[in-house]
Amino acid sequence: MENYNFKIDEKGVWYLPPPPEDKTPKPIWICSPLNVIAITRDHNNENHGRLLQFYDSDNKPHEWPMPMELLAGDGTEYRKALLSMGLQIAPGRKPKDLLTIYIQTTQPPLKARCVNKTGWFENVYVFPNEVISNKNDEKIIFQGVHQQANCYESKGSLEDWQKNVSFYCADNSRLSFAVSISFASVLLHLMEEESGGIIFKGPSSIGKTTALRVAASVFGNSKMIHSCRATSNGLEAIAAFHNDSILCLDEMGQLNAKEAGEITYMLANNTGKSRSSKIGFARKKQEWRLFFLLSGEIGLSDLLKQAGQKVKAGQEVRMVDISAGASKHGIFECLHDFKNGDEFSRSLNENVKNYYGVAGKTFIKKIIENPEDAISKIKKYCLEFTKKNKPLNADGQVLRVLHRFALIAAAGNLATEYGITKWPDDESFWAASECFNSWIENRGGTSAQEEKNALIQIRHFFELHGDSKFSSFGDEINLKVMNRAGYKRFVDGGLYFYVFVEAFRTDICNGIDPKLAAKICIEKGWLIPDSGGKSTRAENLPCSNQNTRCYKFNGEKMFADDI
C-alpha cells in the first residue's frame, strides 16, 4: 500500500510522491492551504467528520465541519461545498483524488462533538456558524450541509435592531406577537412544550409578509423565510434546520392542498417520516421542535376545502388562524408618525435588511446564564396570562391554544425584562391577548370545534335540501320526491323536519358520529327527543299507516341560532 506524504505551506497543500532512485520527485499541488484541525463525531460516536479550516482569496476565514460520508463516491459533493466557500482546488482527476486522501488520512490530535441540527444540545445552543455556551468543555460544532446556513447571520448591533425594528413593533399587536413567537421558539425545549403554528390570514398587501420578516429578524436575515410551495419531504429538512427556532412560511395558498393536513400534523408533531436506507437499515427520522408562522390569504380550512377535505379539530388546534387585519391600516394599528401603512411597511422592510440576528442570540445567552431562573419566570408569566385571558366554560381545545399563547406572551415578556425589546412592560401580554381574542372571534366561540363543525354540517344539509328532499305533510305531489330524507310540517308558525333514521345517520351525519351529533343537537335545542329522552321518536308519517321512528328537528330554532 502506498505511503502518502503531504505537506502544507503558504501556497497550499502538496503531495510528495515517493522518490525514484535516480531523481527528486516533483510535488503535486492539490489546493490552497487547508487545515484539518479536529476529528468530529456525535454523542453516539457516529456521524464522524473532520473540522476543516482555510482562507478564501479575500483572506476571509472559513471553518466547515465536513461529514466523512461526503468522501464516499467520487467526492463531488464535498468539493462543490469547498469551492463554493472559496477554497482553490487543482483541476484534474489525480489532485481531486489526492485531496480526498489528504482529508481522510489526516489524524489531528483534537476532537470535537458534532450535532447535525441547530438548536439546543444539552446546555448549549448550536447555530451553523456559532455555538452559545457558558462552559469550556469539549468543543461542540454544527456538522451538516444546508444551502441556507447563512440565514442565521447577524448584522448591526442589538441597539440598532431595537431602534429600527423592535421600536416600531410596539402598539402593533401582530408585529409584537410575531417577535414574541420567535423568542418563544427557544423555550419549547426548556419548557417541554409541543410545536405549533400561527397563520396571519387576510387579503394581499396589508403587511403579512412584513410581519414574517420582522419575526425572522430576531434570528437572522430574510433567508429565514421560506415559500409554502414545497413538498412535505422538503419541509422536513427545512423544519429540522430551524429546530428550536422559528420557521416562517410565506403564502399559505401555495401549499399543496392535498398535503396541507398531513403537513400540519407533521410540523406540529416534531418529526418526519420513517425511511429505510439503501441497505435496508432504518434511517433516523428528522426531528425538530419549533413554532411555525405563516402568512396567507386563506387559512387551513379553506385550503383543505380546495382538495375536498374537511379540517379536523386537531389540525385547527395545531395551526390557528389569526386575522391579519388589525385595523384600517391592515396588519398595523400604530404607524409611528408614518403617513400610511404602505410607507410604514416599506420602512420596516428596509430596516430588517440591515439589522437582524442579534436579539435571538442575546436572548439565548441570557437564558444560558441562569436557565432555572428563566424557567421559573416563564411559568409565572404563563400563569398570569392564562388567569387574565381564560374564557368562561372554555373547551379543552381553546385552553390548549390559550396555553400556547401564554408561552408566547411570556417569552416576549422575558425578552423585555432582559432589556432586549425595549417595549413597555405589558406589550407582549397585550399583543398576545389581542391575537387570542381575534382567534376566538374567527373561530366562532369557545366550544369544541368538533361540535361546531357538526352543527354547521347538519344545518347546511337542511339549507341545501330542505325543499328538495322533504315533502310537506298533505302535499300529494311532493310524494314523488326522489331520495327523500323525510317530511316537513308547519305547525302554529313553526317549521319541523321529520328525518328518517337512516337518512340522518348516513346522509346528514356523513363523517360524524350519529350519536354524538344527536346529543349535540338535543343540547342545542334543535332536536326534540321523545318523552323518554331518546333522540328518535315514533311519529305518524305519510309514508306509512303505522308510526315510524324518526328524528324531529325544530327548523325555526335551527335556522335562527348562531353557531
Protein Blocks (a to p, Z undefined) as FASTA:
>chain_A
ZZddddddfkbccddddddfkbccddddfbdcdddfbdcddfkopaiadddddddfkopa
cdddddfklmgcjhlmmmmmmmmnopacdedjklmmmmmmmmmmpccfbdcdddfbecje
hjaccdfkbccdfbfbdcdddddddfklmmmpcedjfklmmmmmmmmmgoplklmmmmmm
mmmmmmmmmnopacddddddddehiopmmmmmmmmmmmmcfklpccfbbcfklmmmmmmm
mgoiacddehjllpcfklmmmmmmmmmnopacddddfkopacdddddddddddddfbdfk
lmmmmnopacdfklmmmpccddfblbfnljafbgghpablklmmmmmmmmmmmgghklmm
mmmmmmmmmmmlmmmmmmmmmmmmmmmmmcghiafklmmmmmmmmmmmmmmmmmmmnomn
opafklmmmmmmmmmmmmmmmnopabdfklmmmmmmmmmmmmmmmmmmoccehiaklmmp
ghiabdcddeehiacddddfklmmmmmmgoiafklmmmmmmmnomaccdfkopabdcddd
fkbcbdcddddddfklmmmpcZZ
